[in-house]
Amino acid sequence: MSNFTASKPLDWEHKLAIRLPQFGHRNWIVVADAAYPAQSNPGIKTIVSGADQLQVLRIVLDTIAASKHIRANVYLDYELHFVPENDAPGIAQYKQELDTLLRHSTVFRLPHEQIIQKLDHSAHTFKILIIKTEMLIPYTSVFVELDCGYWNAEAEERLREAITEAHSNMEAHSKSSETHLKTK
């Protein structure tokens, strides 16, 4: 069974709409260039949009933003910054349009291989959706790691601190009780 599906125009939007409510924290959506490889991991589903990459990305980000249960952390290839116009005509305009599209997003830039490793590691446990586009410029795939929409890193840190404090207090109380019992 193949994890690769050719989609009719706008069919990919329907597949995204079906998949997104199932997705949550630690799932990924990749809006990929045309040369992005089909992967053999059964946790990775690839669909071909037949559409413009920035149009697909805009729809993906808008759909995520409209979902209360998730939010997007965007990863871009660090190499993208260094791709010259003379080797990849259209890259300068693309980067300007991408920056505008991502202006309100949390964006991380990592070397391509590091992003692929994160994706591969996640695919062992979590589902990943790859939407291939018509983009013909290298290092333009956009990797969207989903995060919880109603819980953030600061809240998680406060929770972990409270748990650590509760454990410390329990240990102190336990040692105090042991000392009290030994003195009787």
Sine and cosine of phi, psi and omega as CSV:
sin_phi,cos_phi,sin_psi,cos_psi,sin_omega,cos_omega
0.00,0.00,0.73,-0.68,-0.05,-1.00
-1.00,0.00,0.56,-0.83,0.09,-1.00
-0.99,-0.14,0.34,0.94,-0.09,-1.00
-0.87,-0.49,0.84,-0.54,-0.04,-1.00
-0.78,-0.63,0.83,-0.55,0.12,-0.99
-0.98,0.18,0.75,-0.66,-0.06,-1.00
-0.93,-0.36,0.53,-0.85,0.15,-0.99
-0.97,0.26,0.39,-0.92,0.06,-1.00
-0.78,0.62,0.71,-0.70,-0.01,-1.00
0.95,0.30,-0.21,0.98,0.07,-1.00
-0.89,0.45,-0.56,0.83,0.02,-1.00
-0.89,0.46,-0.55,0.84,0.03,-1.00
-0.91,0.42,-0.63,0.77,0.05,-1.00
-0.89,0.45,-0.69,0.72,0.01,-1.00
-0.90,0.43,-0.62,0.78,0.07,-1.00
-0.89,0.45,-0.70,0.71,-0.01,-1.00
-0.88,0.47,-0.56,0.83,0.04,-1.00
-0.96,0.27,-0.67,0.74,-0.10,-1.00
-0.97,0.26,-0.61,0.79,-0.15,-0.99
-0.86,0.52,-0.67,0.74,0.05,-1.00
-0.88,0.47,-0.41,0.91,0.03,-1.00
-0.98,0.19,-0.42,0.91,-0.08,-1.00
-0.99,0.14,0.42,-0.91,0.04,-1.00
-0.40,-0.92,-0.39,-0.92,0.01,-1.00
-0.77,0.64,0.81,-0.59,0.05,-1.00
1.00,0.05,-0.07,1.00,0.17,-0.99
-0.98,0.18,0.35,-0.94,-0.01,-1.00
-0.78,-0.63,0.51,-0.86,0.20,-0.98
-0.79,-0.61,0.79,-0.61,0.01,-1.00
-0.93,-0.38,0.82,-0.58,0.12,-0.99
-0.98,-0.18,0.98,-0.21,-0.27,-0.96
-0.97,-0.24,0.38,-0.93,0.12,-0.99
-0.97,0.24,0.13,-0.99,-0.11,-0.99
-0.90,0.43,-0.46,0.89,-0.05,-1.00
-1.00,-0.03,0.07,1.00,-0.01,-1.00
-0.87,0.49,0.75,-0.66,-0.10,-0.99
-0.97,0.25,0.54,-0.84,0.17,-0.98
-0.95,0.32,0.68,-0.73,-0.05,-1.00
-0.95,-0.33,0.46,-0.89,-0.10,-0.99
-1.00,0.01,-0.22,0.98,-0.01,-1.00
-0.89,0.45,0.81,-0.59,-0.04,-1.00
-0.91,0.42,-0.27,0.96,0.04,-1.00
-0.99,0.17,-0.11,0.99,-0.04,-1.00
-0.95,-0.33,0.84,-0.54,0.03,-1.00
-0.94,-0.35,0.79,-0.62,0.01,-1.00
-0.91,-0.41,0.75,-0.66,0.12,-0.99
-0.81,-0.59,0.50,-0.87,0.01,-1.00
-0.97,-0.25,0.85,-0.52,-0.07,-1.00
-0.99,0.10,-0.55,0.84,-0.12,-0.99
0.94,0.35,0.34,0.94,-0.11,-0.99
-0.83,-0.55,0.18,-0.98,0.06,-1.00
-0.91,0.41,0.68,-0.73,-0.09,-1.00
-0.89,0.45,-0.71,0.70,-0.02,-1.00
-0.91,0.41,-0.55,0.83,0.07,-1.00
-0.91,0.42,-0.71,0.71,0.03,-1.00
-0.89,0.45,-0.72,0.70,0.00,-1.00
-0.87,0.49,-0.68,0.73,0.01,-1.00
-0.86,0.51,-0.71,0.71,0.00,-1.00
-0.91,0.41,-0.67,0.74,0.02,-1.00
-0.87,0.49,-0.76,0.65,-0.03,-1.00
-0.91,0.42,-0.64,0.77,0.03,-1.00
-0.91,0.42,-0.63,0.78,0.01,-1.00
-0.92,0.39,-0.66,0.75,0.06,-1.00
-0.90,0.44,-0.71,0.70,-0.01,-1.00
-0.87,0.49,-0.52,0.86,0.01,-1.00
-0.98,0.18,-0.18,0.98,0.00,-1.00
-1.00,-0.03,0.81,-0.59,-0.04,-1.00
-0.97,0.25,-0.40,0.92,-0.14,-0.99
-1.00,0.05,-0.20,0.98,-0.05,-1.00
-0.66,-0.75,0.33,-0.95,0.16,-0.99
-0.61,-0.79,0.26,-0.97,-0.14,-0.99
-0.96,-0.28,0.72,-0.70,0.27,-0.96
-0.93,-0.37,0.86,-0.51,-0.12,-0.99
-0.99,-0.17,0.72,-0.69,0.08,-1.00
-0.90,-0.45,0.75,-0.66,0.08,-1.00
-0.88,-0.48,0.49,-0.87,0.07,-1.00
-0.92,0.39,0.79,-0.62,0.05,-1.00
-0.85,0.53,-0.56,0.83,-0.03,-1.00
-0.88,0.47,-0.44,0.90,-0.04,-1.00
-0.81,0.58,-0.63,0.78,-0.02,-1.00
-0.86,0.51,-0.46,0.89,-0.12,-0.99
-0.98,-0.21,-0.06,1.00,0.00,-1.00
-0.95,0.32,0.87,-0.49,-0.06,-1.00
-0.99,0.10,0.48,-0.88,0.02,-1.00
-0.85,0.53,-0.62,0.79,-0.05,-1.00
-0.93,0.36,-0.38,0.92,0.07,-1.00
-1.00,-0.07,-0.38,0.92,-0.06,-1.00
-0.62,-0.78,0.98,0.18,-0.02,-1.00
-0.81,0.59,0.75,-0.66,0.00,-1.00
0.98,-0.19,-0.16,0.99,-0.08,-1.00
-0.91,0.42,-0.61,0.79,-0.03,-1.00
-0.90,0.44,-0.73,0.68,0.02,-1.00
-0.91,0.42,-0.67,0.75,0.02,-1.00
-0.85,0.53,-0.73,0.68,-0.03,-1.00
-0.88,0.47,-0.62,0.78,0.04,-1.00
-0.90,0.43,-0.72,0.70,-0.01,-1.00
-0.92,0.40,-0.63,0.78,0.03,-1.00
-0.90,0.43,-0.71,0.71,0.03,-1.00
-0.85,0.52,-0.67,0.75,0.03,-1.00
-0.90,0.44,-0.71,0.71,-0.01,-1.00
-0.89,0.45,-0.58,0.81,-0.08,-1.00
-0.99,-0.11,0.16,0.99,-0.13,-0.99
-0.85,0.53,-0.44,0.90,0.00,-1.00
-0.96,-0.27,0.19,0.98,-0.07,-1.00
-0.98,-0.21,0.42,-0.91,0.18,-0.98
-0.99,0.15,0.89,-0.46,-0.11,-0.99
-0.84,-0.54,0.75,-0.66,0.10,-1.00
-0.89,-0.45,0.64,-0.77,0.05,-1.00
-0.90,-0.44,0.88,-0.48,0.00,-1.00
-0.74,-0.67,0.41,-0.91,0.12,-0.99
-0.83,0.55,0.60,-0.80,-0.07,-1.00
-0.76,0.65,-0.73,0.68,-0.05,-1.00
-0.89,0.46,-0.55,0.84,0.05,-1.00
-0.93,0.37,-0.64,0.77,0.04,-1.00
-0.91,0.42,-0.69,0.73,0.01,-1.00
-0.88,0.48,-0.63,0.77,0.04,-1.00
-0.90,0.44,-0.67,0.74,0.05,-1.00
-0.87,0.48,-0.69,0.72,0.00,-1.00
-0.89,0.45,-0.74,0.68,0.00,-1.00
-0.88,0.48,-0.68,0.73,0.01,-1.00
-0.88,0.47,-0.70,0.71,0.00,-1.00
-0.90,0.43,-0.59,0.81,-0.06,-1.00
-0.91,0.42,-0.27,0.96,0.05,-1.00
-0.94,0.34,-0.42,0.91,-0.06,-1.00
-0.84,-0.55,-0.53,0.85,-0.15,-0.99
-0.86,-0.50,0.48,-0.88,0.00,-1.00
-0.97,0.26,0.55,-0.83,0.02,-1.00
-0.74,-0.68,0.70,-0.71,0.06,-1.00
-0.92,-0.39,0.82,-0.57,0.07,-1.00
-0.94,-0.33,0.82,-0.58,0.05,-1.00
-0.93,-0.37,0.96,-0.29,0.01,-1.00
-0.98,0.20,0.61,-0.79,-0.02,-1.00
-0.85,-0.52,-0.07,-1.00,0.01,-1.00
-1.00,0.04,0.11,0.99,-0.07,-1.00
-0.88,0.47,0.76,-0.65,-0.03,-1.00
-0.87,-0.49,0.53,0.85,0.06,-1.00
-0.87,-0.49,0.71,-0.70,-0.06,-1.00
-0.94,0.34,0.42,-0.91,0.07,-1.00
0.87,0.49,0.52,0.86,-0.02,-1.00
-0.96,-0.28,-0.04,1.00,0.05,-1.00
-0.87,0.49,0.64,-0.77,0.00,-1.00
-0.91,-0.42,0.82,-0.57,-0.09,-1.00
-0.96,-0.28,0.85,-0.52,-0.05,-1.00
-0.92,-0.40,0.94,-0.34,0.08,-1.00
-1.00,-0.02,0.83,-0.56,-0.01,-1.00
-0.99,0.14,0.59,-0.81,0.02,-1.00
-0.76,-0.64,0.23,-0.97,-0.01,-1.00
-0.92,0.40,0.75,-0.66,-0.04,-1.00
-0.99,0.14,-0.27,0.96,-0.07,-1.00
-0.88,-0.48,0.25,0.97,0.01,-1.00
-0.52,-0.85,0.68,-0.74,-0.03,-1.00
-0.82,-0.57,0.07,-1.00,-0.07,-1.00
-0.88,0.47,-0.60,0.80,-0.01,-1.00
-0.92,0.40,-0.67,0.74,0.04,-1.00
-0.90,0.43,-0.64,0.77,0.03,-1.00
-0.90,0.44,-0.66,0.75,0.01,-1.00
-0.90,0.44,-0.68,0.73,0.05,-1.00
-0.88,0.47,-0.65,0.76,0.03,-1.00
-0.87,0.49,-0.75,0.66,-0.01,-1.00
-0.89,0.46,-0.62,0.78,0.05,-1.00
-0.90,0.43,-0.66,0.75,0.02,-1.00
-0.90,0.44,-0.64,0.77,0.03,-1.00
-0.91,0.41,-0.71,0.70,0.02,-1.00
-0.87,0.50,-0.70,0.71,0.01,-1.00
-0.89,0.45,-0.67,0.75,0.01,-1.00
-0.89,0.45,-0.65,0.76,0.03,-1.00
-0.91,0.41,-0.66,0.75,0.02,-1.00
-0.89,0.45,-0.69,0.73,0.02,-1.00
-0.91,0.42,-0.62,0.78,0.02,-1.00
-0.91,0.41,-0.67,0.74,0.02,-1.00
-0.91,0.42,-0.68,0.73,0.02,-1.00
-0.90,0.44,-0.67,0.75,0.02,-1.00
-0.91,0.41,-0.64,0.77,0.01,-1.00
-0.90,0.44,-0.71,0.71,0.02,-1.00
-0.91,0.42,-0.61,0.79,0.04,-1.00
-0.90,0.43,-0.65,0.76,0.03,-1.00
-0.91,0.41,-0.65,0.76,0.03,-1.00
-0.90,0.44,-0.67,0.74,0.02,-1.00
-0.90,0.44,-0.68,0.74,0.01,-1.00
-0.89,0.46,-0.65,0.76,0.01,-1.00
-0.93,0.36,-0.60,0.80,-0.01,-1.00
-0.93,0.37,-0.50,0.87,-0.04,-1.00
-0.99,0.15,-0.19,0.98,0.01,-1.00
-0.99,0.11,0.00,0.00,0.00,0.00
